[in-house]
Amino acid sequence: MSTYIEMDSLDKSTDVVWHQASVLRNERELSNGHNGAVLWFTGLSGSGKSTIANAVDRMLHELGCTTYVLDGDNVRHGLNGDLSFSDSDRIENIRRIGEVSKLFLDAGLIVSTAFISPFQADRELVRTLLPKGQFIEVFIDTPLEVCEQRDPKGLYKKARAGEIKHFTGIDSAYEAPASAEVHITTEDHTIEECAKQVVNFLHSSGFFAIKKPV
């Protein structure tokens, strides 16, 4: 079970002031032709988060949107390379990504994050960082047994053998969203159909205008 980190305990910098940019977010969104948003993809390892997030990114790009994908593995190569997979480091991993997402949002982008982010409290903490309605939780709902069958990185096999500790779904909990803005079940849908569900949600919610849903 995750617990919130007190934000005051993280604020170790002193004598710093937030500087307002000369180009405001609404001006950037006007240039981009759409509102900014954070698409927060969450689900078990092997559920299809990265695959669907990138399919959404491609669709949005082809519609003329300014976008970016923050992938869990990619971020751990650099920004979060100092973090393990313990519960405390998972919490810090998500906190940092939340702050980075906030900066992307300020740039007027539609940013997709593809992280397991197993704890509900941590996802809700990120939601509180962002303006109301700009955090869109996308639950990639794929059963554990299906994820294990896929096991594209061989991680479940290692976790079952005890070679990986703190593995979500095996010896570390995953708290599924209770009311995600977008709930995707992957078993009976193609990647394209899953991606269209997200893009159509953005369209119906007024984030950008297209002639008809994709």
C-alpha positions as CSV (number, residue, x, y, z in Angstrom):
1,M,0.0,0.0,0.0
2,S,1.4,3.4,-1.0
3,T,1.4,6.4,1.2
4,Y,1.6,10.1,0.1
5,I,5.0,11.7,0.5
6,E,4.7,15.0,2.3
7,M,5.6,17.6,-0.3
8,D,7.3,19.8,2.3
9,S,9.8,17.1,3.0
10,L,10.8,17.1,-0.7
11,D,11.3,20.9,-0.9
12,K,15.0,21.1,0.1
13,S,15.9,23.9,-2.2
14,T,16.1,27.4,-0.7
15,D,16.0,30.9,-2.0
16,V,14.3,29.8,-5.3
17,V,11.4,31.5,-7.0
18,W,9.2,30.2,-9.8
19,H,9.8,32.4,-12.9
20,Q,6.8,33.0,-15.1
21,A,7.6,32.3,-18.8
22,S,7.2,35.1,-21.3
23,V,5.2,32.8,-23.6
24,L,2.2,31.5,-21.7
25,R,0.7,28.0,-21.9
26,N,-2.5,29.2,-23.6
27,E,-0.4,30.9,-26.3
28,R,1.5,27.7,-26.9
29,E,-1.8,25.7,-27.0
30,L,-3.1,28.3,-29.5
31,S,-0.1,27.7,-31.7
32,N,-0.4,23.9,-31.3
33,G,-4.1,24.0,-32.2
34,H,-5.1,21.9,-29.3
35,N,-5.2,21.9,-25.5
36,G,-2.5,20.2,-23.5
37,A,-3.2,17.0,-21.5
38,V,-1.5,14.2,-19.6
39,L,-2.5,10.8,-20.7
40,W,-1.5,8.5,-17.8
41,F,-1.4,4.9,-19.0
42,T,-1.3,2.4,-16.1
43,G,-1.5,-1.3,-16.0
44,L,0.6,-4.5,-15.3
45,S,3.9,-5.2,-17.0
46,G,3.1,-6.7,-20.4
47,S,-0.5,-5.2,-20.5
48,G,0.2,-3.1,-23.6
49,K,0.8,0.3,-22.0
50,S,3.8,1.4,-24.1
51,T,2.4,-0.2,-27.3
52,I,-1.0,1.5,-27.0
53,A,0.6,4.8,-25.8
54,N,2.8,4.9,-28.9
55,A,-0.1,4.0,-31.2
56,V,-2.1,6.9,-29.7
57,D,0.9,9.2,-30.1
58,R,1.2,8.2,-33.8
59,M,-2.5,8.9,-34.4
60,L,-2.4,12.3,-32.6
61,H,0.8,13.2,-34.5
62,E,-0.9,12.4,-37.8
63,L,-3.8,14.6,-36.7
64,G,-1.3,17.5,-36.3
65,C,-1.0,17.4,-32.5
66,T,2.2,18.2,-30.7
67,T,2.9,15.2,-28.5
68,Y,5.5,13.2,-26.6
69,V,5.6,9.8,-24.9
70,L,7.4,9.3,-21.6
71,D,8.1,5.5,-21.4
72,G,8.9,3.8,-18.1
73,D,12.0,2.0,-19.3
74,N,13.3,5.0,-21.2
75,V,13.0,7.3,-18.2
76,R,14.9,4.8,-16.0
77,H,17.8,5.0,-18.5
78,G,18.5,8.5,-17.4
79,L,16.3,10.7,-15.2
80,N,15.3,7.9,-12.8
81,G,18.4,5.7,-13.3
82,D,19.2,5.9,-9.6
83,L,15.9,4.3,-8.5
84,S,15.2,0.7,-7.7
85,F,11.9,-1.1,-7.8
86,S,11.2,-1.0,-4.0
87,D,7.9,0.6,-3.0
88,S,9.6,3.8,-1.8
89,D,11.6,4.2,-5.1
90,R,8.4,3.4,-7.1
91,I,6.7,6.3,-5.3
92,E,9.6,8.6,-6.1
93,N,9.7,7.4,-9.7
94,I,6.1,8.5,-10.2
95,R,6.5,11.7,-8.3
96,R,9.4,12.8,-10.7
97,I,7.4,11.8,-13.7
98,G,4.5,13.8,-12.4
99,E,6.6,16.9,-12.2
100,V,8.1,16.3,-15.7
101,S,4.6,15.8,-17.1
102,K,3.5,19.1,-15.5
103,L,6.3,20.8,-17.4
104,F,5.3,19.2,-20.7
105,L,1.7,20.3,-20.0
106,D,2.9,23.8,-19.5
107,A,4.4,23.6,-22.9
108,G,1.0,22.9,-24.3
109,L,1.7,19.3,-25.3
110,I,-0.3,16.1,-25.1
111,V,2.0,13.9,-23.2
112,S,1.5,10.2,-22.7
113,T,3.1,8.4,-19.8
114,A,3.5,4.6,-19.9
115,F,4.3,3.4,-16.3
116,I,3.0,0.6,-14.2
117,S,2.4,3.2,-11.5
118,P,0.9,0.5,-9.2
119,F,-0.4,2.6,-6.4
120,Q,-3.6,4.6,-6.5
121,A,-2.4,7.2,-4.0
122,D,0.6,8.1,-6.2
123,R,-1.5,8.5,-9.3
124,E,-3.9,10.7,-7.4
125,L,-1.0,12.8,-6.2
126,V,0.0,13.4,-9.8
127,R,-3.6,14.4,-10.6
128,T,-3.5,17.0,-7.8
129,L,-0.3,18.6,-9.5
130,L,-2.2,19.4,-12.7
131,P,-5.1,21.6,-13.6
132,K,-8.6,20.1,-13.2
133,G,-9.4,17.9,-16.2
134,Q,-5.9,17.7,-17.6
135,F,-4.9,14.4,-16.0
136,I,-6.5,11.6,-17.9
137,E,-6.1,8.2,-16.4
138,V,-6.0,5.4,-19.0
139,F,-6.3,1.9,-17.4
140,I,-4.9,-0.8,-19.7
141,D,-6.9,-3.7,-18.2
142,T,-5.2,-6.9,-19.1
143,P,-5.5,-10.0,-16.8
144,L,-2.3,-11.1,-15.0
145,E,-2.5,-14.5,-16.7
146,V,-2.5,-12.9,-20.2
147,C,0.4,-10.6,-19.2
148,E,2.3,-13.7,-18.1
149,Q,1.6,-15.5,-21.3
150,R,2.9,-12.5,-23.3
151,D,5.9,-11.9,-21.0
152,P,7.8,-10.0,-23.8
153,K,10.8,-9.3,-21.6
154,G,10.8,-12.6,-19.7
155,L,10.3,-10.7,-16.4
156,Y,7.4,-12.8,-15.1
157,K,9.4,-16.0,-15.5
158,K,12.3,-14.4,-13.5
159,A,9.9,-13.1,-10.9
160,R,8.3,-16.5,-10.4
161,A,11.8,-18.0,-10.1
162,G,12.6,-15.5,-7.4
163,E,15.3,-13.8,-9.5
164,I,13.4,-10.4,-9.4
165,K,12.0,-9.0,-6.2
166,H,9.2,-6.5,-5.8
167,F,7.6,-7.4,-9.1
168,T,4.1,-6.0,-9.6
169,G,1.5,-8.7,-9.7
170,I,3.7,-11.3,-8.2
171,D,5.2,-10.1,-4.9
172,S,4.2,-6.4,-5.1
173,A,0.6,-5.1,-5.3
174,Y,-1.1,-3.4,-8.2
175,E,-4.0,-1.2,-7.3
176,A,-6.3,-1.0,-10.3
177,P,-8.0,2.4,-10.9
178,A,-11.6,2.5,-9.6
179,S,-12.8,5.2,-12.0
180,A,-10.3,5.8,-14.8
181,E,-11.3,8.3,-17.5
182,V,-10.6,5.7,-20.1
183,H,-10.9,2.0,-19.4
184,I,-9.4,-0.3,-22.1
185,T,-9.7,-4.0,-22.2
186,T,-7.2,-5.4,-24.5
187,E,-8.1,-9.1,-24.8
188,D,-10.8,-8.6,-27.5
189,H,-9.5,-5.5,-29.2
190,T,-6.7,-4.6,-31.6
191,I,-4.0,-2.1,-30.8
192,E,-5.6,0.3,-33.3
193,E,-9.0,-0.1,-31.7
194,C,-7.5,0.6,-28.2
195,A,-5.7,3.7,-29.5
196,K,-8.8,5.0,-31.2
197,Q,-10.7,4.8,-27.8
198,V,-8.2,7.2,-26.3
199,V,-8.2,9.6,-29.3
200,N,-11.9,9.7,-29.4
201,F,-12.1,10.4,-25.7
202,L,-9.9,13.5,-26.3
203,H,-12.0,14.6,-29.2
204,S,-15.3,14.2,-27.3
205,S,-13.8,16.0,-24.3
206,G,-12.9,19.0,-26.5
207,F,-9.1,18.8,-26.4
208,F,-8.9,19.2,-30.1
209,A,-11.2,19.4,-33.1
210,I,-11.4,16.7,-35.9
211,K,-14.1,16.4,-38.4
212,K,-15.2,13.0,-37.0
213,P,-13.9,10.4,-34.5
214,V,-11.2,8.2,-35.9
